[in-house]
Amino acid sequence: MKKLFIILLSITLLVPSFGKVFIYASFKLNQKEISKTICVQRKMVFNTCNGRCELQKSLKKYADNEKKMQDNLKEKAEIVYIQNTNTPLYTLVAPVETAAKNFASADKKPVSITVVAFRPPSCFI
């Protein structure tokens, strides 16, 4: 199931890059019909175009469409990066001083030692 999913995603990512190949292949499959019905030079006796004029038109149309899509993506990317931020107004607050200074005094001996925090070095054991 995972392999099928990976193959499907890979194909979906690669399909847009083969756009010109698909256009050319569809042209080759329908070249006789295109040269008889759509071609500009279809009424001429010695038609040397054989529908290639339509191939050039469709390739140009595809390139223009691709360019338009890239321009659209660029515009969307530019819009994404524009951010209007409001800066909040900060005011200075005066520090509050306490009257009593609380410091640990080293005059007395410690009453007990916590076992969890105290671990003697292993080299002395």
C-alpha positions as CSV (number, residue, x, y, z in Angstrom):
1,M,0.0,0.0,0.0
2,K,2.8,2.4,0.8
3,K,4.6,1.7,-2.4
4,L,1.4,2.3,-4.4
5,F,1.0,5.6,-2.5
6,I,4.6,6.6,-3.2
7,I,4.3,5.8,-6.9
8,L,1.1,7.8,-7.2
9,L,2.6,10.8,-5.5
10,S,5.7,10.7,-7.6
11,I,3.6,10.5,-10.8
12,T,1.5,13.5,-9.6
13,L,4.6,15.5,-9.0
14,L,6.2,14.6,-12.4
15,V,3.2,15.0,-14.7
16,P,3.5,18.9,-15.0
17,S,7.1,18.7,-16.1
18,F,6.1,16.4,-19.0
19,G,3.5,18.9,-20.4
20,K,5.3,19.4,-23.7
21,V,5.8,15.7,-24.2
22,F,2.0,15.1,-23.8
23,I,1.2,17.8,-26.3
24,Y,3.7,16.4,-28.8
25,A,2.4,12.9,-28.3
26,S,-1.2,13.9,-28.7
27,F,-0.2,15.8,-31.9
28,K,1.5,12.8,-33.3
29,L,-1.5,10.5,-32.6
30,N,-3.9,12.9,-34.3
31,Q,-1.6,14.5,-36.9
32,K,-3.5,13.2,-40.0
33,E,-6.8,14.5,-38.6
34,I,-5.3,17.8,-37.6
35,S,-3.7,18.3,-41.0
36,K,-7.0,17.6,-42.8
37,T,-9.3,19.7,-40.5
38,I,-7.5,22.3,-38.5
39,C,-4.3,23.2,-40.4
40,V,-4.1,26.6,-42.1
41,Q,-2.6,25.1,-45.2
42,R,-5.1,22.3,-45.5
43,K,-6.6,23.5,-48.8
44,M,-3.2,23.7,-50.5
45,V,-2.3,20.9,-53.0
46,F,1.2,20.4,-51.7
47,N,0.7,20.8,-48.0
48,T,4.2,20.8,-46.3
49,C,2.9,21.9,-42.9
50,N,1.1,18.6,-42.0
51,G,-0.4,20.3,-39.0
52,R,2.9,21.5,-37.5
53,C,1.5,25.0,-37.4
54,E,-1.1,23.8,-34.9
55,L,1.6,22.1,-32.9
56,Q,3.5,25.4,-32.6
57,K,0.3,27.2,-31.6
58,S,-0.5,24.7,-28.9
59,L,3.1,24.7,-27.6
60,K,3.1,28.5,-27.5
61,K,-0.2,28.4,-25.7
62,Y,1.1,25.9,-23.1
63,A,4.3,28.1,-22.6
64,D,2.2,31.2,-22.1
65,N,-0.1,29.4,-19.6
66,E,2.9,28.1,-17.7
67,K,4.4,31.6,-17.6
68,K,1.1,33.1,-16.4
69,M,1.0,30.4,-13.6
70,Q,4.5,31.2,-12.5
71,D,3.7,34.9,-12.4
72,N,0.6,34.1,-10.3
73,L,2.8,32.1,-7.9
74,K,5.2,35.0,-7.6
75,E,2.4,37.4,-6.8
76,K,1.0,35.0,-4.2
77,A,4.4,34.5,-2.6
78,E,4.9,38.3,-2.4
79,I,1.5,38.6,-0.8
80,V,2.3,35.9,1.8
81,Y,5.4,37.6,3.0
82,I,3.8,41.0,3.5
83,Q,2.7,41.3,7.1
84,N,1.3,44.4,8.8
85,T,2.2,44.4,12.5
86,N,1.1,46.8,15.1
87,T,3.8,47.6,17.7
88,P,2.3,47.6,21.2
89,L,3.0,50.6,23.4
90,Y,5.2,49.7,26.4
91,T,5.5,51.8,29.5
92,L,8.3,51.7,32.0
93,V,7.4,50.4,35.4
94,A,9.4,51.5,38.4
95,P,11.1,48.6,40.3
96,V,9.6,47.7,43.7
97,E,12.1,47.5,46.6
98,T,11.5,45.4,49.6
99,A,12.5,46.6,53.1
100,A,13.8,43.3,54.4
101,K,16.8,41.7,52.8
102,N,16.6,37.9,53.0
103,F,20.0,36.3,52.7
104,A,21.0,32.8,53.8
105,S,23.3,32.9,56.7
106,A,26.2,30.5,57.1
107,D,26.3,30.8,60.9
108,K,24.5,27.5,61.8
109,K,25.4,24.0,60.8
110,P,23.0,22.1,58.4
111,V,20.4,20.0,60.1
112,S,20.0,17.3,57.5
113,I,21.1,16.2,54.1
114,T,18.7,15.2,51.4
115,V,19.6,11.8,50.0
116,V,18.2,12.5,46.5
117,A,20.4,15.6,45.9
118,F,23.6,14.5,47.7
119,R,25.8,12.0,45.8
120,P,29.4,11.7,46.8
121,P,31.9,11.3,44.1
122,S,32.4,7.7,43.1
123,C,36.2,7.9,43.4
124,F,35.9,8.2,47.2
125,I,33.7,5.2,47.7
